[in-house]
Amino acid sequence: MGYVNEEGSRSAFLRLPFVRRFLDRNMEEFIPSIAVTFLLRIAAAALAVVFNILLARVLGADGTGLYFLALTAITIAAIFGRFGLDTLMVRHVAGGMSVNNPAEVKGIYRMGVSFALAASAFSALVLFFSAPALSALVFGKPELASALRWMSLSIVPLVFMTMHAEALKGLKRPGESIFIQFVGVPVVCIAGVYFLAPSFGVTGAALAHIVSVMVMAVAGRYLYKRATVWLNGIEPSFNVSRMIEGAIPLFSAQLMQSAMVWTPTLMLGAWGTKAEVGVFEVARRTSTVISFVLVAVNVVIAPRFAELYRVRDMEGLAAAARSSVKMMALVSAPAAGLFMLAPSFVMGFFGPKFIAGATALALLSFGQFVNVITGPVGYLLVMSDKEKARRNNVAIALCI
């Protein structure tokens, strides 16, 4: 790693006795980037909570339930649009840069984005035309059809935004990636819901979501082009069959992972009330605040995993993985403790009807904490060409 001496090269942060019990020199180079993404992720988590509170108070439990059911549907449709290419983008952009292969970087970007746009457009059309049938036959809520159709219009820009956020992650621009995916969207959504939802209800909230992902899609494209001026004039080179071969297991894993996340919401949508969906979704989304550190570290550490594996530095890869686990456990513990020990207090912020979700928040928070303290194992597998192992692990978890 090029250290001149053991203590002289350590940052003041790492010299603190308490911190040194959890971290080591392997994380020193990541501290500035992780600090930025950590702060942005805190801001994103706060914005998400503000958005959920605003949505709950403006639309009530029933309207919130309809909105989240529509959001669930377009989130699943977007998985088909990305087809696993977003994660593949991180690996090959970071890997191509580590071995000075700009043709690979440009090739995976061009092919991945083109394929994803075509697939997402198809997904959007399917959801748009099947919205009435899905609303009536699957969810038993015909009034959901309008929200589904409106929300389907956001699938293409949502996928476009995600692809550029992942490309920025591979380019080692974690702050810009986090901003595009997690900060910008809720900022625009909050403003949109505030002005549109009181007059247009769930449709207004859907319009706010559409505008937010469109704005961030344009921003993502701009930031990527600004970061890759050095690729101008480079002829892209990437094998299509290689891209598809890597994308298929990643797509399968993402689909199954999404099924684990969204199945409770879909089941409540089919067999429960709109209010129950709204309460559960608020509890579930609040619990994910615990894992924001996992997202923040993943943004920084994933391209590093890809680089270290590409040059076969397995010792450095193992050290980076172990150090990231220690950091995440340290940072996530306070929020996990609050949500598990005082869930009624937390859910009370959303309104009196949402206190019914206190037990759900406590249980979901425990699961999120376990997810964090096991570390970035999913990215570790994917960035080291073990996407099939990742798929198999998720399949077992889905069955359980």
Salt bridges, closest charged atoms under 4 A:
GLU6 OE2 - ARG25 NH2 3.50
GLU7 OE2 - ARG20 NH2 3.56
GLU29 OE2 - ARG304 NH2 3.52
ASP86 OD2 - ARG82 NE 2.93
GLU104 OE2 - HIS92 ND1 2.93
GLU104 OE1 - ARG310 NH2 2.91
GLU143 OE2 - LYS274 NZ 3.21
GLU166 OE1 - LYS169 NZ 3.20
GLU176 OE2 - ARG173 NH1 3.32
GLU176 OE2 - ARG226 NH2 3.07
GLU281 OE2 - ARG284 NE 2.91
GLU281 OE1 - ARG285 NE 2.98
GLU307 OE2 - LYS172 NZ 2.82
GLU307 OE1 - ARG304 NH1 3.29
ASP385 OD1 - ARG91 NE 3.24
GLU387 OE1 - ARG91 NH1 2.74
